[in-house]
Amino acid sequence: MKTILIPTDFSKNSLHALQYAKELFKCERACFFVLHAYGEEVYGEFKTAASEEIEKLKKEKKEQTEKKLDELVNAVIGEPPNPLHNFETVASFDNLVDGVNDFVDEMNIDLVVMGTKGETSNHKTTFGSYTIEIFKYVKCPVLAIPKDFEYRQPKSILFPTDYLLPYKRRELKLLGDLAGKFKSKVHCLYITDFDELSPRQEDNRLFLEETLTKPYLYFETTPIKNKAEVIMEQIEKKESGMLVMMNSRHSFFEDMLYRSTVDLLGLKIKIPFMVMQNLNR
């Protein structure tokens, strides 16, 4: 059974992500945990309140959160409900990133699915600050769904990679299972001006080939220019239904995050964006 965590702030975008996840795993046994972290709602406006007031507010917020989570799940289960799916709600007294990370560890979650941004995010950007924080720090693959993306099977998946870093088998298995059930093409795109791979790169490429046996796998190379532009061009050219990137130290994705250019790419990304982690769990 797949374990899927859906963080929600009860916005339309997070509801859309939940509906997308339901559809993506429609034919698989899956348990969906719908989590709302309410810690900042307690402390945000009451930092100087007495402890008795804080405890009272915590209890109120917990009850409100549990009620809203139940209403949300009841609204999306559908009639008749999918017999392969279970839903559980989680009211977490924590900030969002720590709440998600702790729950991922506790329940050994396979995938986090969330909206690209929440209710309070800047409308000019595609990725909200919380989404970026979860991309960076949560030790689990994260799939971000743009609010206007209408569900379709990801028949073509773009996976930009430089083959420099070893991949985690569990992360690749998730991608392989996902792409395999839709008989998707996975395009491994290396953006470089060099013709040959180093021995380490060749080993990592072979590991990809040996691990991703279920989908149709393609290895492609394109010359270096603006990497974000290359990715956007390839998404359009291949009519990709999903973009996958690896987050690890010294990776292109990390470089985008820490240079704050992820939104330059994100402004144009209109398809689901999965970030795999190169972190120990």
Salt bridges, closest charged atoms under 4 A:
GLU23 OE2 - LYS26 NZ 3.09
GLU28 OE1 - LYS2 NZ 3.55
GLU28 OE2 - LYS181 NZ 2.53
GLU41 OE2 - HIS36 NE2 2.56
GLU41 OE1 - LYS61 NZ 3.97
GLU55 OE2 - LYS58 NZ 3.43
GLU66 OE2 - LYS62 NZ 2.60
ASP110 OD1 - ARG170 NH2 2.96
GLU133 OE2 - LYS136 NZ 3.95
ASP177 OD2 - LYS2 NZ 3.69
ASP177 OD2 - LYS173 NZ 2.78
ASP177 OD1 - LYS214 NZ 2.67
GLU202 OE2 - ARG205 NE 3.31
GLU209 OE1 - ARG205 NH2 3.39
GLU220 OE2 - HIS187 ND1 2.72
GLU220 OE1 - LYS238 NZ 2.91
GLU233 OE2 - LYS225 NZ 3.22
ASP255 OD1 - ARG259 NE 2.45
